[in-house]
Amino acid sequence: VLKYPQTTRGTVTAFSPFDARADAEALRKAMKGMGTDEDTILKILTSRNNAQRQEIASAFKTLFGRDLVDDLKSELTGKFETLMVSLMRPTCIFDAHALKHAIKGAGTNEKVLTEILASRTPAEVRNIKQVYLQEYEANLEDKITGETSGHFQRMLVVLTANRDPEGRVDEGLVEQDAQVLFRAGELKWGTDEEKFITILGTRSVSHLRRVFDKYMTISGFQIEETIDRETSGDLEKLLLAVVTVHDKLTVVMVSRSEIDLLDIRQEFRKNFAKSLHQMIQKDTSGDYRKALLLLCGGDDE
């Protein structure tokens, strides 16, 4: 079983008291016969964490001999269906599926590639690559290389390959990395993107936090300011996403709900002068909106 580390900055946590059989029975009742009780479905699935949803699916199969995801697909429609089905996917399978759709056919969805690959830990990326290979009989790195180009492609490939394990900080490299970034950007005519890619793509998040603090001391700039000035387009968005994280509503709400959605809510409020809750309220509708608001978990007015 592939497990991701538990953290506490998500809006969705383990529901207690939890009864997988009772939830499975309530979901079956909500979808059986004429009409569908969408309220029951969204209230259960948005308030259980991913591990609990897998237990519910297992109980559903045992009790009724039916596949819960298949039933959801046949009873629901549109964005609400996509959201509920997404919530049912184990995290690494959800990520692999989202990446598959982001690099499929005409037009690559750079936002989804950025949100997933910039924010997952090395262990999570390994799991995603493994699932991608199993599910789609294709190498994720090869697919990314085939559908992207330039420095953006190079940064994505680095992120899928060899980021340092989380928690590792190389004290001897902190100042050196900060100096290299300063020389590659602010002090240089033109920008040495390769240096940014190497450091931001291979160092651990803990190490980078120290580097960015040191960078501020050396240069007088926040690293985001430099990236904004010195790079552009998809590469800029990807580099900024390694420093911060947001984009693509269903992907973010599902994949970050158990990890750091509270932090994303704070950043959103700071950057857009309105809360994530208010944006969902204004820009979505129906059961899809209800489910997103429950995942959001509150308003930061």
Disulfide bonds with the S-S distance in Angstrom:
none
